[in-house]
Amino acid sequence: MSKKTIAIGVTGGIAAYKIVDLVSRLNKDDFEVVVLMTEGATKFVTPLTFRTMSGREVLIDLWQETERYKVQHIGVAEEADLLVIAPATANFIAKMAHGIADDLLSTVALAVTAPILVVPAMNSNMYMNPIVQSNINKLKSLGYHVMDPDQGVLACGVTGPGRLPDIEDIYQRIIDLLNPCQDFAGKKVLINAGSTCEDIDPVRFITNRGTGKMGYCLADEARKRGAEVILVSGPTHLNPPTGVHFISVWSAEEMYQQMLQYYSSCDIIIGSAAVGDFKSAQIADQKRKKAEDRSEKWILELVGTPDILKELGKLKQDHQILVGFAAETENVLENARKKIKSKNLDMIVANDVTVEGAGFATDTNIVTIIHRNGEVKSFPKMPKQEVAAVILDQVANLLDNSKCEE
């Protein structure tokens, strides 16, 4: 697949300096980035800064000569897979809304046929001005993608709407627009992730090696593909994916109760969490002290925790798809098939956690997907984000089949 080219149009607002980080990240993620600046933008950030971050010549003057394009503004417009205007000032929004092309960026904006993402950032009073709002609404009606600004204290000292959204949010919106696959649009997806922890006393607990990476990748991928995502997670060092409803829990019982609360309203439920199977029969009120000579033995009595997927499987409705995981150390396929039946699953993702590059605390995974009808698909080692896409592709097939059966 060829590189995607993103044209970043920087206009003359104080938030222009933040776009340097966006350009740097896109470039590191192997996107081709071409930066176009208005004359006003150069008063806030030097073109050299963007040239260093993008690795390409920064375009400013409509009349500047270039060997790259036969006609510069047309060449840029044809090359771009997406045009991002960030920050978008009130002045530039007005230009776009009324078809004015008096500099390089506004001319490219008229010539481009790729999607255009507009990210307004300005003083609150300017943003709320009826003329500016009318111009923004006009752009939306014409098919432009417009992000709402954040609320907060602005550079001018005013508090209100007008702050440039976080760079992470802009980045995710760019990725969404470059990924037209929206096969989960209108679907509500419930995912659990991470490990669970069971207290022994106020300072000690039982847990496992689950890190949550697989579940977080699934949540991120489902959101990108248009789903409304609820992520219920045990403790992990990971940051929740942007745009999901995140719920933090500690124990298996807490996770079960949260899953139960949202379960009935969801279309797809994916149980990727490494839920602990056991907990201490009794939790000490005070920290257990060790003997001075270390001669004391502490024998813990363990009892079972809720089998979350099995309990949800009992409640599964006809329209719902229930997906489980089987992290095994032996007899992987045999054990996974048993879980499909015992937990009333539609599909299970099995892996051997003893194999290098699979399982807990890795950036990759090696999985075999087994369907209720007995179909088996095995996949090679790949990054967990790619594994997430593969899993959701299989779920999408189940959605298509269910539609055909209706």
C-alpha positions, 0 to 999 in steps of 0.5 A: 500500500502506497504512503498516504499524503496529508496536506497540513494547512497552518493559518495565523493563530497562536495555536500554530506552534502546536501543529509542529507536534502533529506534523512530527507524529504523522511523519514518524508514522510514515505519512507523507506530510506537506505543510502549507502556511499562510503569511500570518502563520509564519509570524508564529512558527518559522517555515524551517521548523515545519520543514525539519519536522516534515522532511519536505519543503514548506509551501507558502507563496502561490507564485513560488517556483518548484520543480516538484509540480507542473502547477504548484497548487494543482499538484498539491491538491492532486497529491493530497489524500487529506487536507487538514486546516489547523489551526483554522482562523475565523478569517480563513474559515470565511475564505473557504465558506465563500470560495475566496482564493487569494493565497496558496492555501486557499487556492489549494483548498478550492482545488482539492478533491480529497476530504478536508478537516477544519480545526477552528481555534480562536478567541471565544467571542470570535468563535461564537460570533454568528457570522463565524458560526454561519460560516462553519455551518456552511462548511459542514453542509458542504461536506467539510469535516469540522472539529469542535474546539476545546473549552478552557483558558485561551492565550488572550486570557478569556475562558470559553470555547476556542482552544485547539483540540488536543493533538492526540484528538486531531491525530485520531480524527485524521486516522479515522478519515483516512480509514473509510471502513465504517463497518461497525457504524451504529453498533455498540461494542463492550470490551473488557481488558487488562488483569483483575486484582484480588485483595489478600490484605490492605497492601497485598493482592493476587493478579496475573500477567495480563497487560491489557494491550490486546483489549485496548487495541480492540477498543481502538480499532472498533472505534475507528471503524465507527462503533460506540465502544465501552471499555471496562479495564482492570489496572494497566499502565496503558492510556485509554484509547481516545473516544471510548467510554472508559471504566476502570475496575479492580476485581473480577466482581467489579468487572462483572458488575460493570459488564452486566450493567451495559451488556443488554444494550450492546451488540458485540461483547468481547471478553479479552481481559485476563480475569483472575480465576481465584480470590482469597476466601478471606481478606484480612482487615490489617496488613499481615505481619511477617515473623521475625525469624521468617519461620511462619507459613501463610496458607491462603484458601482460594475460592473462585471468581465470577466466570464473566463470559459464562454468565453473560453467555447465559443472558445472550440475546439473539442479536448479540455476538459474544467473543471470548479469548482462550490463553492456553499453555497446552491443548490450545484448540481442544480447550478453546472449543470446549469454551465455545460450548460452555460459555455460549460463544459465537467465536473464540480467539485462542493462543498459546501463551508459551510461544515466543511473540504471543500472549501477555506483555508482548506487542505481538500475538499469534492467534487462531480464531475458531467459530461456533460452526467449527470454522478455524482460521490461523494467523501468523505473528503480527502486531496486536493492532493488526490482530485486532483488525483481523478479529474485528474482520471476523466479527464483521463477517458474523454481522453480515451473516446475521443480516442475511438471515434476517 
